[in-house]
């Protein structure tokens, strides 16, 4: 679940994690389509 930014509270599926840069790539459903997003690790929470 995203915890920061305009998609706060939206569920996303993590597709890639880069621990060296503390960033991850995820997809979320936005307006009926899967949308890729690039996030920092502190912007997500495991549910």
mmCIF file as Biopython writes it, N, C-alpha, C and O atoms, coordinates in Angstrom:
data_model
#
loop_
_atom_site.group_PDB
_atom_site.id
_atom_site.type_symbol
_atom_site.label_atom_id
_atom_site.label_alt_id
_atom_site.label_comp_id
_atom_site.label_asym_id
_atom_site.label_entity_id
_atom_site.label_seq_id
_atom_site.pdbx_PDB_ins_code
_atom_site.Cartn_x
_atom_site.Cartn_y
_atom_site.Cartn_z
_atom_site.occupancy
_atom_site.B_iso_or_equiv
_atom_site.auth_seq_id
_atom_site.auth_asym_id
_atom_site.pdbx_PDB_model_num
ATOM 1   N N  . UNK A ? 1  ? 0.841  -1.164 0.000   1.0 0.0 1  A 1 
ATOM 2   C CA . UNK A ? 1  ? 0.000  0.000  0.000   1.0 0.0 1  A 1 
ATOM 3   C C  . UNK A ? 1  ? 0.893  1.237  0.000   1.0 0.0 1  A 1 
ATOM 4   O O  . UNK A ? 1  ? 1.887  1.298  0.724   1.0 0.0 1  A 1 
ATOM 5   N N  . UNK A ? 2  ? 0.532  2.205  -0.808  1.0 0.0 2  A 1 
ATOM 6   C CA . UNK A ? 2  ? 1.297  3.440  -0.855  1.0 0.0 2  A 1 
ATOM 7   C C  . UNK A ? 2  ? 0.926  4.311  0.345   1.0 0.0 2  A 1 
ATOM 8   O O  . UNK A ? 2  ? -0.243 4.404  0.721   1.0 0.0 2  A 1 
ATOM 9   N N  . UNK A ? 3  ? 1.929  4.943  0.935   1.0 0.0 3  A 1 
ATOM 10  C CA . UNK A ? 3  ? 1.702  5.718  2.158   1.0 0.0 3  A 1 
ATOM 11  C C  . UNK A ? 3  ? 2.021  7.189  2.001   1.0 0.0 3  A 1 
ATOM 12  O O  . UNK A ? 3  ? 1.965  7.939  2.975   1.0 0.0 3  A 1 
ATOM 13  N N  . UNK A ? 4  ? 2.358  7.621  0.781   1.0 0.0 4  A 1 
ATOM 14  C CA . UNK A ? 4  ? 2.757  9.011  0.574   1.0 0.0 4  A 1 
ATOM 15  C C  . UNK A ? 4  ? 2.437  9.425  -0.854  1.0 0.0 4  A 1 
ATOM 16  O O  . UNK A ? 4  ? 2.408  8.586  -1.754  1.0 0.0 4  A 1 
ATOM 17  N N  . UNK A ? 5  ? 2.201  10.691 -1.062  1.0 0.0 5  A 1 
ATOM 18  C CA . UNK A ? 5  ? 1.994  11.224 -2.398  1.0 0.0 5  A 1 
ATOM 19  C C  . UNK A ? 5  ? 0.551  11.170 -2.845  1.0 0.0 5  A 1 
ATOM 20  O O  . UNK A ? 5  ? -0.343 10.899 -2.043  1.0 0.0 5  A 1 
ATOM 21  N N  . UNK A ? 6  ? 0.317  11.427 -4.127  1.0 0.0 6  A 1 
ATOM 22  C CA . UNK A ? 6  ? -1.051 11.510 -4.638  1.0 0.0 6  A 1 
ATOM 23  C C  . UNK A ? 6  ? -1.803 10.178 -4.626  1.0 0.0 6  A 1 
ATOM 24  O O  . UNK A ? 6  ? -3.033 10.166 -4.686  1.0 0.0 6  A 1 
ATOM 25  N N  . UNK A ? 7  ? -1.091 9.071  -4.550  1.0 0.0 7  A 1 
ATOM 26  C CA . UNK A ? 7  ? -1.727 7.757  -4.523  1.0 0.0 7  A 1 
ATOM 27  C C  . UNK A ? 7  ? -1.755 7.161  -3.114  1.0 0.0 7  A 1 
ATOM 28  O O  . UNK A ? 7  ? -1.830 5.942  -2.962  1.0 0.0 7  A 1 
ATOM 29  N N  . UNK A ? 8  ? -1.698 7.992  -2.103  1.0 0.0 8  A 1 
ATOM 30  C CA . UNK A ? 8  ? -1.733 7.557  -0.707  1.0 0.0 8  A 1 
ATOM 31  C C  . UNK A ? 8  ? -2.959 6.674  -0.471  1.0 0.0 8  A 1 
ATOM 32  O O  . UNK A ? 8  ? -4.083 7.067  -0.785  1.0 0.0 8  A 1 
ATOM 33  N N  . UNK A ? 9  ? -2.737 5.477  0.084   1.0 0.0 9  A 1 
ATOM 34  C CA . UNK A ? 9  ? -3.819 4.547  0.384   1.0 0.0 9  A 1 
ATOM 35  C C  . UNK A ? 9  ? -4.150 3.582  -0.737  1.0 0.0 9  A 1 
ATOM 36  O O  . UNK A ? 9  ? -5.001 2.709  -0.564  1.0 0.0 9  A 1 
ATOM 37  N N  . UNK A ? 10 ? -3.497 3.718  -1.881  1.0 0.0 10 A 1 
ATOM 38  C CA . UNK A ? 10 ? -3.756 2.845  -3.028  1.0 0.0 10 A 1 
ATOM 39  C C  . UNK A ? 10 ? -2.878 1.605  -2.923  1.0 0.0 10 A 1 
ATOM 40  O O  . UNK A ? 10 ? -1.713 1.689  -2.534  1.0 0.0 10 A 1 
ATOM 41  N N  . UNK A ? 11 ? -3.447 0.453  -3.273  1.0 0.0 11 A 1 
ATOM 42  C CA . UNK A ? 11 ? -2.688 -0.797 -3.286  1.0 0.0 11 A 1 
ATOM 43  C C  . UNK A ? 11 ? -1.911 -0.899 -4.583  1.0 0.0 11 A 1 
ATOM 44  O O  . UNK A ? 11 ? -2.429 -0.562 -5.648  1.0 0.0 11 A 1 
ATOM 45  N N  . UNK A ? 12 ? -0.675 -1.360 -4.501  1.0 0.0 12 A 1 
ATOM 46  C CA . UNK A ? 12 ? 0.185  -1.515 -5.665  1.0 0.0 12 A 1 
ATOM 47  C C  . UNK A ? 12 ? 0.889  -2.864 -5.589  1.0 0.0 12 A 1 
ATOM 48  O O  . UNK A ? 12 ? 1.023  -3.448 -4.514  1.0 0.0 12 A 1 
ATOM 49  N N  . UNK A ? 13 ? 1.332  -3.347 -6.735  1.0 0.0 13 A 1 
ATOM 50  C CA . UNK A ? 13 ? 2.085  -4.591 -6.820  1.0 0.0 13 A 1 
ATOM 51  C C  . UNK A ? 13 ? 3.529  -4.251 -7.145  1.0 0.0 13 A 1 
ATOM 52  O O  . UNK A ? 13 ? 3.817  -3.647 -8.179  1.0 0.0 13 A 1 
ATOM 53  N N  . UNK A ? 14 ? 4.435  -4.644 -6.256  1.0 0.0 14 A 1 
ATOM 54  C CA . UNK A ? 14 ? 5.857  -4.367 -6.450  1.0 0.0 14 A 1 
ATOM 55  C C  . UNK A ? 14 ? 6.393  -5.295 -7.535  1.0 0.0 14 A 1 
ATOM 56  O O  . UNK A ? 14 ? 6.173  -6.505 -7.501  1.0 0.0 14 A 1 
ATOM 57  N N  . UNK A ? 15 ? 7.106  -4.702 -8.504  1.0 0.0 15 A 1 
ATOM 58  C CA . UNK A ? 15 ? 7.664  -5.494 -9.600  1.0 0.0 15 A 1 
ATOM 59  C C  . UNK A ? 15 ? 9.179  -5.585 -9.542  1.0 0.0 15 A 1 
ATOM 60  O O  . UNK A ? 15 ? 9.771  -6.500 -10.115 1.0 0.0 15 A 1 
ATOM 61  N N  . UNK A ? 16 ? 9.817  -4.630 -8.846  1.0 0.0 16 A 1 
ATOM 62  C CA . UNK A ? 16 ? 11.286 -4.622 -8.773  1.0 0.0 16 A 1 
ATOM 63  C C  . UNK A ? 16 ? 11.714 -3.814 -7.553  1.0 0.0 16 A 1 
ATOM 64  O O  . UNK A ? 16 ? 11.133 -2.769 -7.259  1.0 0.0 16 A 1 
ATOM 65  N N  . UNK A ? 17 ? 12.734 -4.301 -6.845  1.0 0.0 17 A 1 
ATOM 66  C CA . UNK A ? 17 ? 13.286 -3.590 -5.690  1.0 0.0 17 A 1 
ATOM 67  C C  . UNK A ? 17 ? 14.780 -3.416 -5.897  1.0 0.0 17 A 1 
ATOM 68  O O  . UNK A ? 17 ? 15.486 -4.372 -6.216  1.0 0.0 17 A 1 
ATOM 69  N N  . UNK A ? 18 ? 15.260 -2.189 -5.714  1.0 0.0 18 A 1 
ATOM 70  C CA . UNK A ? 18 ? 16.686 -1.898 -5.803  1.0 0.0 18 A 1 
ATOM 71  C C  . UNK A ? 18 ? 17.136 -1.427 -4.415  1.0 0.0 18 A 1 
ATOM 72  O O  . UNK A ? 18 ? 16.920 -0.270 -4.053  1.0 0.0 18 A 1 
ATOM 73  N N  . UNK A ? 19 ? 17.756 -2.313 -3.643  1.0 0.0 19 A 1 
ATOM 74  C CA . UNK A ? 19 ? 18.166 -1.976 -2.279  1.0 0.0 19 A 1 
ATOM 75  C C  . UNK A ? 19 ? 19.339 -1.010 -2.249  1.0 0.0 19 A 1 
ATOM 76  O O  . UNK A ? 19 ? 19.530 -0.310 -1.255  1.0 0.0 19 A 1 
ATOM 77  N N  . UNK A ? 20 ? 20.132 -0.955 -3.317  1.0 0.0 20 A 1 
ATOM 78  C CA . UNK A ? 20 ? 21.276 -0.042 -3.347  1.0 0.0 20 A 1 
ATOM 79  C C  . UNK A ? 20 ? 20.832 1.411  -3.421  1.0 0.0 20 A 1 
ATOM 80  O O  . UNK A ? 20 ? 21.470 2.283  -2.831  1.0 0.0 20 A 1 
ATOM 81  N N  . UNK A ? 21 ? 19.744 1.681  -4.141  1.0 0.0 21 A 1 
ATOM 82  C CA . UNK A ? 21 ? 19.255 3.053  -4.275  1.0 0.0 21 A 1 
ATOM 83  C C  . UNK A ? 21 ? 18.030 3.325  -3.400  1.0 0.0 21 A 1 
ATOM 84  O O  . UNK A ? 21 ? 17.518 4.444  -3.385  1.0 0.0 21 A 1 
ATOM 85  N N  . UNK A ? 22 ? 17.557 2.309  -2.673  1.0 0.0 22 A 1 
ATOM 86  C CA . UNK A ? 22 ? 16.358 2.407  -1.825  1.0 0.0 22 A 1 
ATOM 87  C C  . UNK A ? 22 ? 15.131 2.834  -2.622  1.0 0.0 22 A 1 
ATOM 88  O O  . UNK A ? 22 ? 14.321 3.634  -2.154  1.0 0.0 22 A 1 
ATOM 89  N N  . UNK A ? 23 ? 15.004 2.294  -3.827  1.0 0.0 23 A 1 
ATOM 90  C CA . UNK A ? 23 ? 13.863 2.609  -4.683  1.0 0.0 23 A 1 
ATOM 91  C C  . UNK A ? 23 ? 13.214 1.314  -5.163  1.0 0.0 23 A 1 
ATOM 92  O O  . UNK A ? 23 ? 13.835 0.251  -5.144  1.0 0.0 23 A 1 
ATOM 93  N N  . UNK A ? 24 ? 11.971 1.416  -5.587  1.0 0.0 24 A 1 
ATOM 94  C CA . UNK A ? 24 ? 11.282 0.257  -6.129  1.0 0.0 24 A 1 
ATOM 95  C C  . UNK A ? 24 ? 10.381 0.684  -7.272  1.0 0.0 24 A 1 
ATOM 96  O O  . UNK A ? 24 ? 10.020 1.854  -7.405  1.0 0.0 24 A 1 
ATOM 97  N N  . UNK A ? 25 ? 10.030 -0.293 -8.090  1.0 0.0 25 A 1 
ATOM 98  C CA . UNK A ? 25 ? 9.075  -0.083 -9.169  1.0 0.0 25 A 1 
ATOM 99  C C  . UNK A ? 25 ? 7.849  -0.909 -8.843  1.0 0.0 25 A 1 
ATOM 100 O O  . UNK A ? 25 ? 7.956  -2.046 -8.383  1.0 0.0 25 A 1 
ATOM 101 N N  . UNK A ? 26 ? 6.688  -0.334 -9.084  1.0 0.0 26 A 1 
ATOM 102 C CA . UNK A ? 26 ? 5.433  -1.015 -8.798  1.0 0.0 26 A 1 
ATOM 103 C C  . UNK A ? 26 ? 4.411  -0.644 -9.859  1.0 0.0 26 A 1 
ATOM 104 O O  . UNK A ? 26 ? 4.595  0.317  -10.606 1.0 0.0 26 A 1 
ATOM 105 N N  . UNK A ? 27 ? 3.331  -1.418 -9.917  1.0 0.0 27 A 1 
ATOM 106 C CA . UNK A ? 27 ? 2.215  -1.075 -10.786 1.0 0.0 27 A 1 
ATOM 107 C C  . UNK A ? 27 ? 0.978  -0.919 -9.918  1.0 0.0 27 A 1 
ATOM 108 O O  . UNK A ? 27 ? 0.793  -1.635 -8.934  1.0 0.0 27 A 1 
ATOM 109 N N  . UNK A ? 28 ? 0.133  0.034  -10.304 1.0 0.0 28 A 1 
ATOM 110 C CA . UNK A ? 28 ? -1.126 0.241  -9.613  1.0 0.0 28 A 1 
ATOM 111 C C  . UNK A ? 28 ? -2.205 0.477  -10.647 1.0 0.0 28 A 1 
ATOM 112 O O  . UNK A ? 28 ? -1.923 0.892  -11.772 1.0 0.0 28 A 1 
ATOM 113 N N  . UNK A ? 29 ? -3.446 0.209  -10.260 1.0 0.0 29 A 1 
ATOM 114 C CA . UNK A ? 29 ? -4.552 0.426  -11.183 1.0 0.0 29 A 1 
ATOM 115 C C  . UNK A ? 29 ? -5.028 1.859  -11.055 1.0 0.0 29 A 1 
ATOM 116 O O  . UNK A ? 29 ? -5.426 2.297  -9.975  1.0 0.0 29 A 1 
ATOM 117 N N  . UNK A ? 30 ? -4.985 2.589  -12.162 1.0 0.0 30 A 1 
ATOM 118 C CA . UNK A ? 30 ? -5.403 3.986  -12.192 1.0 0.0 30 A 1 
ATOM 119 C C  . UNK A ? 30 ? -6.265 4.190  -13.429 1.0 0.0 30 A 1 
ATOM 120 O O  . UNK A ? 30 ? -5.807 3.985  -14.553 1.0 0.0 30 A 1 
ATOM 121 N N  . UNK A ? 31 ? -7.493 4.588  -13.223 1.0 0.0 31 A 1 
ATOM 122 C CA . UNK A ? 31 ? -8.452 4.811  -14.309 1.0 0.0 31 A 1 
ATOM 123 C C  . UNK A ? 31 ? -8.615 3.567  -15.184 1.0 0.0 31 A 1 
ATOM 124 O O  . UNK A ? 31 ? -8.706 3.661  -16.408 1.0 0.0 31 A 1 
ATOM 125 N N  . UNK A ? 32 ? -8.649 2.401  -14.536 1.0 0.0 32 A 1 
ATOM 126 C CA . UNK A ? 32 ? -8.883 1.153  -15.243 1.0 0.0 32 A 1 
ATOM 127 C C  . UNK A ? 32 ? -7.678 0.559  -15.943 1.0 0.0 32 A 1 
ATOM 128 O O  . UNK A ? 32 ? -7.808 -0.436 -16.656 1.0 0.0 32 A 1 
ATOM 129 N N  . UNK A ? 33 ? -6.505 1.151  -15.754 1.0 0.0 33 A 1 
ATOM 130 C CA . UNK A ? 33 ? -5.298 0.641  -16.411 1.0 0.0 33 A 1 
ATOM 131 C C  . UNK A ? 33 ? -4.196 0.428  -15.397 1.0 0.0 33 A 1 
ATOM 132 O O  . UNK A ? 33 ? -4.128 1.123  -14.383 1.0 0.0 33 A 1 
ATOM 133 N N  . UNK A ? 34 ? -3.320 -0.551 -15.676 1.0 0.0 34 A 1 
ATOM 134 C CA . UNK A ? 34 ? -2.139 -0.750 -14.846 1.0 0.0 34 A 1 
ATOM 135 C C  . UNK A ? 34 ? -1.137 0.348  -15.177 1.0 0.0 34 A 1 
ATOM 136 O O  . UNK A ? 34 ? -0.760 0.536  -16.334 1.0 0.0 34 A 1 
ATOM 137 N N  . UNK A ? 35 ? -0.711 1.070  -14.144 1.0 0.0 35 A 1 
ATOM 138 C CA . UNK A ? 35 ? 0.189  2.201  -14.321 1.0 0.0 35 A 1 
ATOM 139 C C  . UNK A ? 35 ? 1.478  1.951  -13.554 1.0 0.0 35 A 1 
ATOM 140 O O  . UNK A ? 35 ? 1.427  1.697  -12.350 1.0 0.0 35 A 1 
ATOM 141 N N  . UNK A ? 36 ? 2.645  2.016  -14.217 1.0 0.0 36 A 1 
ATOM 142 C CA . UNK A ? 36 ? 3.911  1.832  -13.506 1.0 0.0 36 A 1 
ATOM 143 C C  . UNK A ? 36 ? 4.277  3.095  -12.729 1.0 0.0 36 A 1 
ATOM 144 O O  . UNK A ? 36 ? 4.064  4.210  -13.205 1.0 0.0 36 A 1 
ATOM 145 N N  . UNK A ? 37 ? 4.828  2.910  -11.532 1.0 0.0 37 A 1 
ATOM 146 C CA . UNK A ? 37 ? 5.290  4.034  -10.714 1.0 0.0 37 A 1 
ATOM 147 C C  . UNK A ? 37 ? 6.663  3.704  -10.152 1.0 0.0 37 A 1 
ATOM 148 O O  . UNK A ? 37 ? 6.984  2.539  -9.917  1.0 0.0 37 A 1 
ATOM 149 N N  . UNK A ? 38 ? 7.474  4.737  -9.938  1.0 0.0 38 A 1 
ATOM 150 C CA . UNK A ? 38 ? 8.808  4.615  -9.354  1.0 0.0 38 A 1 
ATOM 151 C C  . UNK A ? 38 ? 8.750  5.289  -7.991  1.0 0.0 38 A 1 
ATOM 152 O O  . UNK A ? 38 ? 8.413  6.469  -7.897  1.0 0.0 38 A 1 
ATOM 153 N N  . UNK A ? 39 ? 9.077  4.550  -6.933  1.0 0.0 39 A 1 
ATOM 154 C CA . UNK A ? 39 ? 8.889  5.026  -5.577  1.0 0.0 39 A 1 
ATOM 155 C C  . UNK A ? 39 ? 10.139 4.798  -4.720  1.0 0.0 39 A 1 
ATOM 156 O O  . UNK A ? 39 ? 11.021 4.023  -5.087  1.0 0.0 39 A 1 
ATOM 157 N N  . UNK A ? 40 ? 10.199 5.480  -3.582  1.0 0.0 40 A 1 
ATOM 158 C CA . UNK A ? 40 ? 11.229 5.184  -2.583  1.0 0.0 40 A 1 
ATOM 159 C C  . UNK A ? 40 ? 10.654 4.134  -1.638  1.0 0.0 40 A 1 
ATOM 160 O O  . UNK A ? 40 ? 9.437  3.971  -1.548  1.0 0.0 40 A 1 
ATOM 161 N N  . UNK A ? 41 ? 11.527 3.430  -0.941  1.0 0.0 41 A 1 
ATOM 162 C CA . UNK A ? 41 ? 11.073 2.376  -0.039  1.0 0.0 41 A 1 
ATOM 163 C C  . UNK A ? 41 ? 10.196 2.909  1.093   1.0 0.0 41 A 1 
ATOM 164 O O  . UNK A ? 41 ? 9.334  2.183  1.588   1.0 0.0 41 A 1 
ATOM 165 N N  . UNK A ? 42 ? 10.396 4.161  1.512   1.0 0.0 42 A 1 
ATOM 166 C CA . UNK A ? 42 ? 9.589  4.686  2.615   1.0 0.0 42 A 1 
ATOM 167 C C  . UNK A ? 42 ? 8.213  5.167  2.164   1.0 0.0 42 A 1 
ATOM 168 O O  . UNK A ? 42 ? 7.431  5.630  2.994   1.0 0.0 42 A 1 
ATOM 169 N N  . UNK A ? 43 ? 7.896  5.070  0.877   1.0 0.0 43 A 1 
ATOM 170 C CA . UNK A ? 43 ? 6.585  5.462  0.376   1.0 0.0 43 A 1 
ATOM 171 C C  . UNK A ? 43 ? 5.611  4.291  0.328   1.0 0.0 43 A 1 
ATOM 172 O O  . UNK A ? 43 ? 4.462  4.467  -0.079  1.0 0.0 43 A 1 
ATOM 173 N N  . UNK A ? 44 ? 6.048  3.095  0.737   1.0 0.0 44 A 1 
ATOM 174 C CA . UNK A ? 44 ? 5.189  1.923  0.695   1.0 0.0 44 A 1 
ATOM 175 C C  . UNK A ? 44 ? 5.176  1.223  2.049   1.0 0.0 44 A 1 
ATOM 176 O O  . UNK A ? 44 ? 6.091  1.358  2.861   1.0 0.0 44 A 1 
ATOM 177 N N  . UNK A ? 45 ? 4.099  0.473  2.253   1.0 0.0 45 A 1 
ATOM 178 C CA . UNK A ? 45 ? 3.946  -0.319 3.474   1.0 0.0 45 A 1 
ATOM 179 C C  . UNK A ? 45 ? 3.420  -1.690 3.070   1.0 0.0 45 A 1 
ATOM 180 O O  . UNK A ? 45 ? 2.472  -1.790 2.292   1.0 0.0 45 A 1 
ATOM 181 N N  . UNK A ? 46 ? 4.027  -2.736 3.592   1.0 0.0 46 A 1 
ATOM 182 C CA . UNK A ? 46 ? 3.590  -4.093 3.319   1.0 0.0 46 A 1 
ATOM 183 C C  . UNK A ? 46 ? 2.286  -4.340 4.046   1.0 0.0 46 A 1 
ATOM 184 O O  . UNK A ? 46 ? 2.133  -3.982 5.214   1.0 0.0 46 A 1 
ATOM 185 N N  . UNK A ? 47 ? 1.333  -4.963 3.337   1.0 0.0 47 A 1 
ATOM 186 C CA . UNK A ? 47 ? 0.058  -5.305 3.984   1.0 0.0 47 A 1 
ATOM 187 C C  . UNK A ? 47 ? -0.150 -6.789 3.989   1.0 0.0 47 A 1 
ATOM 188 O O  . UNK A ? 47 ? -1.167 -7.269 4.490   1.0 0.0 47 A 1 
#
